[in-house]
Amino acid sequence: MDDTSEITETEESQPNTNDVYHTMFADYPDIVGAKQLCEMLDLKYRTVCKFVREGKIPRMPHGRKIRVAKIEVINYVLQRAQNKP
């Protein structure tokens, strides 16, 4: 039997990262600000600021303004989904 033909259930159920990146939050730009981040995560501004300050969502240096790469938001959402019981 060919090793490449064997796919476990977990591998089948996990979406391709490229597919997720192009479909999740497709209407948002590649770099988002705090307001957009609040919309994407359905969180209040203070909570978003706290998550960014604590490093839960990595930010891009841009003075005092919050700028986050969309891929980081997607990674955060996927990570949270995997950690839920």
C-alpha positions in Angstrom: 0.0 0.0 0.0 1.3 3.5 -0.9 2.0 5.7 2.1 0.9 8.8 0.3 -2.6 7.4 -0.1 -3.2 7.0 3.6 -4.8 10.1 5.1 -6.0 10.2 8.7 -9.3 11.6 9.7 -7.7 14.6 11.3 -5.8 15.5 8.2 -9.0 15.3 6.1 -10.9 17.5 8.5 -8.2 20.3 8.7 -8.7 22.9 6.0 -5.8 24.0 3.8 -4.3 27.2 5.3 -4.3 28.9 1.8 -8.0 28.0 1.4 -8.8 29.4 4.8 -6.8 32.6 4.2 -8.6 33.3 0.9 -12.1 32.6 2.3 -12.1 33.7 5.9 -12.5 37.5 6.3 -12.3 37.9 2.5 -13.9 41.3 2.6 -11.2 42.7 4.8 -7.8 44.1 3.7 -4.5 42.2 4.4 -3.7 44.7 7.2 -6.5 45.7 9.6 -6.9 48.4 12.2 -8.5 48.2 15.6 -12.0 49.0 14.4 -11.9 46.2 11.8 -10.4 43.8 14.3 -13.3 44.5 16.6 -15.7 43.7 13.8 -13.9 40.5 12.7 -13.7 39.1 16.2 -17.0 40.6 17.5 -15.1 42.1 20.5 -15.1 45.4 22.2 -12.3 47.9 21.5 -10.9 47.5 25.1 -10.7 43.7 24.7 -8.9 44.0 21.4 -6.4 46.4 22.9 -5.9 44.0 25.8 -5.3 41.0 23.5 -2.8 42.9 21.4 -1.0 44.3 24.5 -0.8 40.7 25.9 0.5 39.4 22.6 -2.4 37.1 22.0 -2.8 38.8 18.6 0.6 39.9 17.2 0.6 43.5 15.9 2.7 45.3 13.4 4.7 48.3 14.6 2.9 51.4 13.6 3.3 54.0 16.3 0.4 53.9 18.7 -2.1 52.7 16.2 -3.0 49.0 16.2 -2.3 47.3 12.8 -2.6 43.6 12.5 -2.0 41.3 9.5 -5.1 39.5 8.6 -3.3 36.2 8.6 -2.6 36.7 12.3 -6.3 37.2 13.0 -7.0 34.0 11.1 -4.3 32.2 13.0 -5.8 33.4 16.3 -9.3 32.3 15.3 -8.1 28.8 14.2 -6.0 28.4 17.3 -9.0 29.3 19.5 -11.2 26.9 17.6 -8.7 24.0 18.2 -8.4 24.8 21.9 -12.2 24.7 22.6 -13.4 21.5 24.2 
